[in-house]
Amino acid sequence: MRRIIALDLSDRKDLSLSRDLFLFSLFSQGMCFIDLAHLTQQNVSGDMISYRRRKTGQQITVQLQPLMAQILEQHRKEAWGNYLFPILHTRQEHEA
């Protein structure tokens, strides 16, 4: 894991995002990709992330680990609208 975290992918944004999403999912107790894609700022409160699973509706709360916070900060500038990661965007944002 340390080797994956330490990989310099600064010249490969696509791989960097993939690696970071994998790590974020892993450190958030295996968050599903669909739930990860739909995370917004409203899901973050202090050092906790709380979200409702899209598949089951179950409420999940996980503690925001330092690496997770670093990943969020890294990708927040690239995200569309209120999403935390640059995965989803609204139709209006895409057309702009």
N, C-alpha and C positions, 0 to 999 in steps of 0.2 A: 504494500500500500504506500509506503514512503516513497518508493521509486515512481509510482504513478503520480503521486502528489507533486513530486519534485521535477517531473518532466517539463522541459522548456518547450511550450507549444505556442510561443508568442507569434510565430510566423504562420501558424495554422489555426485561425479563429474557429473554424468548424470543429476541429479535433479538441481544441481547448474547451469549447462549450460542451461537447459530448462528455469529455472527462469530468468536467465540473458538475454536470447534471448527474452523472453516475455517482460521484462522491457525495453530492448533496443527498441523493436518494439513499445511499448506504448509511450515512450518518443520521438520517432522519427515520431510522428504523425500517428502511425498505419502502419508502413512499413510492407509490405507483406513478408512472410517467404522466398519466392523465391528470392526477392530483397535483403533481409538480407543475405541470403546464398551466394549471388554473390558479396557482397561488397568487394572491394580491397582497398589497400592503395591509389590508384589513385583517389578513390572517396572522400578522405579526404583532405581538404585544410584548414589549420588553424583550426578554430572552426566551420567549415561548412562541411557537407556531401552532396555531389551532386551525383545523380545517375539517370539512365534512367530506368523507370519501364519496366520490362520484358513483362508484359501483354499488355500494351498500348503504350509503347514507350515514354510516357510523362516524361519530365525532372523534377525531384524533387530536391529541396534543403532544407535542414533542419539544424538548428543550433545544434552543438554538445553540449549537456548539460553536466555538471560535472559528473553525474552518468553514462551517456553514455560513456564518456571518460574513466572512471574507469573500466567499463565493457570491453571496447576494450582492455585496457592495460592488464587486467586479462587473457583474452583468446588469445591474440596475439601470445604468446609463443606456444600455442597448435595448432594454425592454420597451414594449409598446404599451401606451396607456398606463393602467394601474397594475399590470402584471409584473411579477418579480423577475421573470426570465424572458428572453427574446424568443419565445416559441409561438405564442398565439398573438393575434391582433384582431381588432374589429374591422369590419368592412370599410368603415369611414377612414380609419387610420391607413388602411392599405391603399385607398384611392387618393389620399392626400399627397 
